[in-house]
Amino acid sequence: MLKRVTKFGEPILKAKAEKIETFDESVERLAKDLIDTMYEENGLGLAAPQIDVQKRAFAIDMRRRADPNSPCVFSLDGKRLPLDLAMPLVAINPEVEEIGNYVEISEEGCLSFPGIFAEVERSAAVRLKYFDTAGVPHELICEGLFARCVQHENDHLDGICFIDHLAPRQLFKIEPKLKKLRRQTRDFLKGKKVSE
């Protein structure tokens, strides 16, 4: 089911998400909501707090990257798979570990920050340990944009947004847009309270 994407200024984006304890139909429903909303919003990834669910889960589909010819380097459970077999990926209770010393700086955006982009430094490769919706454990090793996406979505589960990685001078450049978005969110939340 399509969900509304939470925006900058909403408290859930700054809260730590809770571990999923039971793998039941609610996990399947959450995965479907994440995937459906990610596709509808034309995103590459989406975390549960972004659909107002305070649980440790996110979805990614690397087939949606801007340049489909750019390499997508990864292995899943020790195997190299075609992208179509591995995507969409839904990670439940993920744990991310940076691999190696290489970092990459690249532009990031976020569905919770529409129209706002900034250069963010991230580890060039990561190991992701997670459970699928049936509770089966997996290990993914990925590089480049895939690794960036994993780190970005996993940050959401700890109440960290991509702007939290920015230097003061970078924040200064996007401050007018952030203020405008914060005002829109505040007005939306006020309107929501009035209608309840």
ABEGO torsion letter per residue (X at the ends): XBBBBBBBGBAAAABBBBBBABBBAAAAAAAAAAAAAAAAAGBABBBAAAAGBBBBBBBBBAAABABAABBBBBBBGGBBBBAAAAOBBBBBGBBBBBBEABBBBBBBBBAABBGBBBBBBBBABBBBBBBBAAGBBBBBBBBEAAAAAAAAAAAAAAGBBAAAABBAAAAAAAAAAAAAAAAAAAAAAAAAAAAX
